[in-house]
Amino acid sequence: MMTSAPVPSQGGRKATRREWLGLLAIALPCMIYSMDLTVLNLAVPTLTRELKPSASQLLRIIDIYGFMVAGFLMTMGTLGDRIGRRRLLTLGAAFFGLASTVAAFSNSVEMLITMRAVLGIAGATLAPSTLSLIAVMFDDEKERTFAISMWIASFSAGAIIGPVVGGLLIEYLWWGSVFLIAVPPMLLLLVIGPILLPEYRAPNAGRIDLLSALLSLAAVLGLIYGIKHWAEAGFGPLAAVAILAGLSLALVFLRRQAKLADPMVDLAMFRIPAFRAALAINLASILFMFGSFIFLAQYFQLVAGLTPLQAGFWSLPSAIAFTLASFVTPALAARSKPATLMASGLAVSALGFIWLVFAPDLVQIVAASVVFSVGFTPVITLTTGIVVGSAPPERTGAASAMSETSAELGGALGIAVLGSLGAALYRSRMTDIVVPGISADALAPARATLGGALALAAKLTPDQAGPILAQASAAFMAGFHASAILSVAGMLFCIAVTLTVLRDARPGEPH
């Protein structure tokens, strides 16, 4: 059935049983999309033994899925507006299931890298298609907020479930079995999707501009690659060139959109203050959340001395809290203005970051992460609703893709910017370290990273190792605390934007 999408309103039509069942169908691919970002990490040791990839090949196996997702989001969001969002979703699900099956039985590194790339391209169809379908299916503001909350919760659930299920499969089967998790849900979606989900495509939509698609792909890939290289190896010539190339291509892309009669991105949307502000707050929220989680992951293993498995369990409380808060957000949204709820959530996150600065031990640091994660939940839910709702019905696929692309960029920037801040502070506090009997050259790894300090300390006597570990841990925590303080400042700025620009904004209403 082809439907037209009325402009959503606060008191729109109520969803029927079909829409609510359709929401469950939408949650399936979102969960799998999220699981595939992390599920392979546990399989790396076994995969390395059997396929014997080089270090660069192993990095490509892990990273190429996320790169392809980020690079193709804009193209797939616009394509869904043109050929039909349900059609694109089912095509993406079919290719995702097929590529997962082939990836599970890969017998070479090149084959696995290729299938991970195909999975990324197929995965890029899922988020914008599902989010833009929610905008069509749920006309009532309260119901749409609940649907978007469940949409976000499905991604969080995938991140929680993925490592657990993946670990069990690797324990009892083989490394390739982690890919087969995706096949049953995708087959189910192919069966029930056409029954439960409506079809919508933009009326009188033209053909997608191939050059615009290539420009958006190259721009996003350049930016993401440059930012990730910055995070991993520090800011150097390669990162600078990649980021500059990405920004230059993005400028060319935007200039081309201004000249096209039927552009991929309608630049008029950026003239809507609520759209710009919501997109920026969404990016900033994910930037500070992801950046903080990177510090937490290092703290668990390098400062608290936890094993990877123990660190995984200690990271669960914040993920579970975020997921559970997604279920509470709709009830809170029904009782307060969106701007008030968002500002309150940002304030809660700020309190969590302040707690992080003064938390003395592992338990309190985890508790602080739970607080700031809960605070972010209504912010991400409501900004997503405002971004999609600010767009005309025929552009919601492209708007959904922009929301997802901003999230990808926010995550990469959080890791790079906050990670670089922490690394710089660490190095500045370790430059003057002197240990009797240890040469300056031997101390170089300890001056560079906390991991290097731990590796060096393992080779020394307790009397020599003690001062190194104490100073290195203090230097790392200085960077961690500086990141948290910067996050507090970011939250306060976002609160100011929310209470001014988004004062009267509502999810699902053009402004």
C-alpha positions in Angstrom: 0.0 0.0 0.0 1.4 3.4 -1.0 0.5 6.2 1.5 1.0 9.9 1.6 2.4 11.3 4.8 0.4 14.1 6.3 2.3 16.8 8.2 2.5 15.4 11.8 0.8 17.3 14.5 0.5 17.0 18.3 -3.1 15.7 18.1 -2.8 13.5 15.0 -4.5 10.2 14.3 -3.8 7.4 16.7 -1.8 4.4 15.6 -3.5 1.1 15.1 -2.4 -2.4 16.0 -0.7 -2.7 12.6 1.6 0.3 13.3 2.6 -1.0 16.8 3.4 -4.4 15.3 5.3 -2.6 12.5 7.4 -0.9 15.2 8.4 -4.3 16.5 9.4 -5.3 12.9 11.4 -2.1 12.6 13.3 -2.8 15.9 14.7 -6.1 14.5 17.0 -4.6 11.9 18.0 -1.7 14.2 19.2 -4.2 16.8 21.2 -6.2 14.3 22.7 -3.1 12.8 24.0 -2.1 16.3 25.2 -5.6 17.1 27.3 -5.8 14.0 29.3 -2.8 15.1 30.8 -4.7 18.1 30.0 -8.4 17.8 33.1 -9.2 15.8 35.5 -7.8 18.4 35.2 -10.9 20.5 36.0 -13.1 17.5 39.3 -11.3 16.7 41.6 -13.7 18.5 40.1 -16.8 16.8 39.8 -15.1 13.5 43.5 -14.0 13.7 44.6 -17.6 14.3 42.6 -19.0 11.4 42.8 -16.4 8.7 46.1 -14.9 9.7 45.4 -11.3 8.7 48.1 -8.6 8.8 47.7 -5.8 11.3 46.4 -3.4 8.6 44.0 -6.1 7.3 42.7 -6.8 10.8 42.0 -3.1 11.2 40.1 -3.0 7.9 38.0 -6.0 8.9 36.9 -4.3 12.1 36.6 -0.7 10.8 35.2 -1.1 7.2 31.7 -1.9 8.4 31.4 1.5 10.2 33.1 3.4 7.4 30.6 2.0 4.8 27.6 2.7 7.0 28.7 6.3 7.6 29.6 6.9 4.0 26.3 5.6 2.5 23.8 7.0 5.0 23.1 10.1 3.0 22.7 8.3 -0.3 20.5 5.6 1.2 18.3 8.1 3.0 17.6 10.0 -0.2 17.2 6.8 -2.2 14.5 5.7 0.2 12.6 8.9 -0.4 12.7 8.2 -4.1 12.1 4.5 -4.5 10.1 3.8 -1.4 11.3 3.5 2.2 9.8 0.0 2.8 11.3 -1.2 -0.5 14.7 0.1 0.4 14.4 -1.5 3.9 13.5 -4.9 2.5 16.2 -4.7 -0.1 18.7 -3.8 2.6 17.5 -6.6 4.8 17.9 -9.1 2.0 21.4 -8.1 1.2 22.3 -7.9 4.9 21.2 -11.4 5.5 22.9 -12.7 2.3 26.2 -10.9 3.1 26.1 -12.2 6.7 25.7 -15.8 5.5 28.7 -15.4 3.1 30.8 -13.6 5.7 30.2 -16.5 8.2 31.9 -18.9 5.8 34.7 -16.6 4.6 37.9 -18.6 3.9 40.2 -15.6 3.2 40.9 -12.2 4.6 40.0 -10.5 1.3 36.6 -12.3 1.2 35.8 -11.2 4.8 36.8 -7.6 4.2 34.6 -7.5 1.1 31.6 -9.0 2.9 32.0 -6.6 5.8 32.0 -3.7 3.3 28.8 -5.1 1.7 27.3 -5.4 5.2 28.1 -1.8 5.8 26.4 -0.6 2.6 23.3 -2.8 3.4 23.4 -1.5 7.0 23.2 2.1 5.8 19.7 1.4 4.5 18.4 0.3 7.9 18.6 3.4 10.1 17.3 6.1 7.8 14.6 3.8 6.4 13.3 2.7 9.8 13.3 6.3 11.3 11.6 7.8 8.3 8.9 5.1 8.3 8.2 5.9 12.0 7.5 9.5 10.8 4.9 8.1 8.4 3.4 5.5 10.8 3.0 7.6 13.9 1.2 10.9 13.4 0.4 11.6 17.1 3.3 13.4 18.9 3.2 11.3 22.0 3.0 8.0 20.1 5.8 9.2 17.8 8.0 10.1 20.7 7.4 6.7 22.2 8.2 5.0 18.8 11.5 7.0 18.5 12.4 6.1 22.1 11.9 2.4 21.2 13.9 2.8 18.0 16.8 4.2 20.0 16.4 1.5 22.7 16.7 -1.2 20.0 20.1 0.1 19.1 21.1 0.2 22.7 19.8 -3.4 23.2 21.8 -4.6 20.3 25.0 -3.1 21.8 24.2 -4.9 25.1 23.1 -8.3 23.6 25.8 -8.4 20.9 28.9 -9.2 23.0 26.9 -11.7 25.2 25.5 -13.7 22.3 28.7 -13.4 20.3 30.7 -14.7 23.2 28.4 -17.7 23.6 28.6 -18.5 19.9 32.3 -18.3 19.7 32.6 -20.4 22.9 30.6 -23.3 21.4 30.8 -22.8 17.6 33.2 -21.0 15.3 34.1 -17.3 14.8 31.9 -17.0 11.6 28.8 -17.9 13.6 28.6 -14.3 15.0 27.5 -13.2 11.5 24.6 -15.8 11.4 22.8 -13.9 14.3 21.6 -11.5 11.7 20.0 -14.0 9.3 16.8 -15.1 11.2 15.7 -11.5 12.0 16.3 -10.3 8.5 14.3 -13.3 7.1 11.5 -12.4 9.5 11.5 -8.8 8.4 11.3 -9.9 4.7 8.2 -11.9 5.6 6.3 -9.5 7.9 7.6 -6.1 6.6 5.4 -6.0 3.5 2.4 -6.9 5.7 2.9 -4.5 8.6 4.9 -1.5 7.2 3.4 1.1 4.9 5.2 2.3 1.8 6.0 5.9 1.2 8.0 7.7 -1.4 8.2 11.3 -2.3 5.7 12.4 -4.9 7.2 13.4 -8.3 10.7 12.5 -7.0 13.4 12.7 -9.7 16.3 10.5 -10.1 19.1 10.4 -7.6 22.1 12.5 -8.7 25.0 10.1 -9.0 27.7 12.8 -8.7 26.0 14.1 -5.5 26.0 10.5 -4.1 29.7 10.1 -4.9 30.5 13.5 -3.4 28.6 12.7 -0.1 30.3 9.3 0.1 33.8 10.7 -0.4 33.2 13.7 2.0 31.9 11.6 4.8 34.5 8.8 4.4 37.3 11.4 4.3 36.1 13.1 7.5 35.5 9.9 9.4 38.8 8.4 8.3 40.7 11.5 9.2 39.1 11.9 12.6 39.6 8.2 13.4 43.2 8.4 12.3 43.6 11.4 14.6 42.2 9.4 17.5 44.4 6.4 16.9 47.7 8.0 15.9 47.5 11.6 16.9 46.9 14.7 14.7 49.4 14.4 11.8 49.7 15.1 8.1 47.5 12.1 7.1 44.7 13.1 9.4 44.9 16.7 8.4 44.8 15.9 4.7 41.9 13.5 5.0 39.9 16.0 7.1 40.7 18.9 4.8 39.7 16.7 1.7 36.5 15.7 3.4 35.6 19.3 4.3 36.4 20.5 0.7 34.3 17.7 -0.9 31.5 18.5 1.6 31.6 22.2 0.4 31.5 21.1 -3.3 28.5 18.8 -2.4 26.6 21.6 -0.7 27.2 24.0 -3.6 25.9 21.3 -6.0 22.8 20.8 -4.0 22.0 24.5 -4.2 22.0 24.3 -8.0 20.0 21.1 -8.4 16.2 21.2 -9.0 15.8 17.9 -7.0 18.8 17.9 -4.6 19.8 15.0 -2.3 19.8 17.5 0.6 17.3 20.3 0.7 19.4 23.2 2.0 16.2 25.0 2.9 16.0 22.7 5.9 19.1 24.3 7.4 17.3 27.7 7.4 15.0 26.2 10.0 16.5 27.2 13.4 15.0 24.2 15.2 16.5 21.8 12.6 20.0 23.3 12.9 19.9 23.5 16.7 18.6 19.9 17.2 21.1 18.5 14.8 24.0 20.3 16.6 22.8 19.2 20.1 22.4 15.6 18.9 26.0 15.7 17.5 27.4 17.3 20.7 25.6 14.9 23.0 27.0 11.9 21.2 30.4 13.5 21.0 30.7 13.9 24.8 29.1 10.5 25.5 31.4 8.5 23.2 34.4 10.5 24.3 33.7 9.7 27.9 33.1 6.0 27.2 36.6 5.8 25.6 38.2 7.1 28.8 36.0 4.6 30.8 37.1 1.7 28.8 40.8 2.6 29.4 40.2 3.3 33.1 38.6 -0.2 33.6 41.6 -2.1 32.2 44.6 0.2 32.7 43.8 1.9 36.0 41.4 -0.5 37.8 43.3 -3.5 36.4 40.2 -5.4 35.2 40.3 -8.1 32.6 38.5 -7.4 29.3 35.6 -9.6 30.4 35.3 -7.8 33.7 35.5 -4.5 32.0 32.7 -5.5 29.7 30.5 -6.3 32.7 31.3 -3.0 34.4 30.4 -1.1 31.2 26.9 -2.7 31.2 25.2 -0.6 33.9 25.4 2.6 31.8 24.2 0.8 28.6 21.3 -0.8 30.5 20.4 2.5 32.2 20.3 4.3 28.8 18.1 1.5 27.4 15.7 1.6 30.4 15.6 5.4 30.3 14.4 5.1 26.7 11.2 3.5 28.0 10.6 6.3 30.5 11.2 9.2 28.1 7.8 9.1 26.4 6.0 9.4 29.8 8.2 12.3 30.8 7.7 13.9 27.4 3.9 13.7 27.9 4.2 15.8 31.1 6.6 18.6 30.1 7.6 20.7 27.2 10.4 19.1 25.0 12.8 22.0 25.7 12.2 21.7 29.5 12.8 17.9 29.4 15.9 18.2 27.2 17.4 21.0 29.4 16.7 18.8 32.4 18.4 15.8 30.8 21.4 17.9 29.9 21.5 19.2 33.5 21.5 15.6 34.7 24.3 14.7 32.4 26.3 17.7 33.6 25.8 16.5 37.2 27.0 13.0 36.1 30.2 14.6 34.6 30.8 16.7 37.7 30.5 13.5 39.8 33.0 11.9 37.5 35.5 14.6 38.3 35.4 13.8 42.0 34.6 10.1 42.0 37.2 8.3 44.1 36.8 4.7 43.0 35.5 2.3 40.4 32.0 2.0 41.8 31.4 5.7 41.9 32.9 6.2 38.4 30.4 3.6 37.1 27.6 5.3 39.0 28.5 8.7 37.5 28.5 7.1 34.0 25.0 5.8 34.7 23.8 9.3 35.6 25.2 11.0 32.5 23.9 8.2 30.3 20.4 8.6 31.7 20.5 12.3 31.2 21.4 11.9 27.5 18.4 9.6 26.7 15.6 12.2 26.4 18.0 14.6 24.6 18.8 12.1 21.8 15.2 11.0 21.5 13.7 14.5 21.3 16.4 16.0 19.0 15.9 13.1 16.7 12.2 13.7 16.6 12.7 17.5 16.0 15.2 16.8 13.1 12.9 14.4 11.3 9.8 16.4 12.1 11.2 19.7 10.8 11.7 18.2 7.3 8.9 18.1 4.8 7.3 14.6 4.5 9.0 13.9 1.2 12.4 14.7 2.8 12.2 12.7 6.0 14.5 10.0 4.6 17.2 12.5 3.9 16.6 14.2 7.3 16.9 10.8 9.0 20.2 10.1 7.2 21.5 13.6 8.3 20.6 12.7 11.9 22.4 9.4 11.7 25.4 11.0 9.9 25.7 13.7 12.6 25.7 10.9 15.2 28.5 9.0 13.4 30.5 12.3 13.2 29.8 13.1 16.8 31.1 9.7 17.9 34.2 10.0 15.9 34.9 13.5 17.0 34.3 12.6 20.7 37.0 9.9 20.4 39.4 12.1 18.6 39.0 15.4 20.3 38.6 14.3 23.9 41.0 11.4 23.4 43.6 13.8 22.0 43.0 16.2 25.0 43.6 13.3 27.4 46.7 12.2 25.5 48.2 15.7 25.5 47.6 16.2 29.2 49.1 12.7 29.9 52.3 13.5 28.0 52.6 16.9 29.6 52.5 15.4 33.1 54.9 12.6 32.3 57.7 14.7 30.6 59.5 15.2 33.9 59.4 11.6 35.2 62.7 10.4 36.4 63.3 6.9 37.8 66.8 6.0 39.3 68.5 3.4 37.2 66.2 3.8 34.1 67.4 5.8 31.1 65.4 8.5 29.4 65.1 6.3 26.3 63.7 3.4 28.3 61.1 5.8 29.8 59.9 7.0 26.4 57.0 4.4 26.2 55.8 5.4 29.7 55.8 9.1 28.7 53.7 8.4 25.6 50.7 6.3 27.0 49.4 4.7 30.1 49.6 1.3 28.3 53.3 1.9 27.7 53.8 2.7 31.3 52.2 -0.5 32.4 54.2 -2.5 29.9 57.5 -1.0 31.2 56.5 -1.4 34.8 56.0 -5.1 34.3 59.7 -5.5 33.5 61.0 -3.5 36.5 61.4 -4.1 40.2 58.5 -3.0 42.5 60.6 -0.1 43.7 61.1 1.2 40.2 57.7 0.3 38.9 55.8 2.0 41.8 56.7 5.7 41.0 56.0 5.1 37.3 52.6 3.6 37.8 51.6 6.2 40.4 52.6 9.1 38.2 51.1 7.5 35.0 47.8 6.8 36.6 47.6 10.4 38.0 48.4 11.7 34.5 45.7 9.6 32.9 43.1 10.7 35.5 44.0 14.3 34.9 43.1 13.9 31.2 39.9 12.0 32.2 38.9 14.8 34.6 39.7 17.5 32.0 37.4 15.7 29.5 34.6 15.5 32.1 35.0 19.3 32.9 34.8 20.1 29.2 31.7 17.9 28.9 30.1 19.9 31.7 30.8 23.1 29.7 29.3 21.5 26.6 26.2 20.5 28.5 25.7 24.1 29.8 26.1 25.5 26.3 23.6 22.9 24.9 21.1 23.9 27.7 21.4 27.6 26.7 20.7 26.6 23.0 17.8 24.4 24.0 16.1 27.1 26.2 16.4 29.7 23.5 16.3 28.2 20.0 14.2 25.1 20.9 12.0 26.9 23.5 8.8 26.2 21.5 9.9 23.3 19.3 8.0 20.0 19.3 9.1 16.7 17.8 7.3 16.1 14.5 6.3 19.7 13.8 7.9 21.9 11.2 9.3 25.1 12.6 
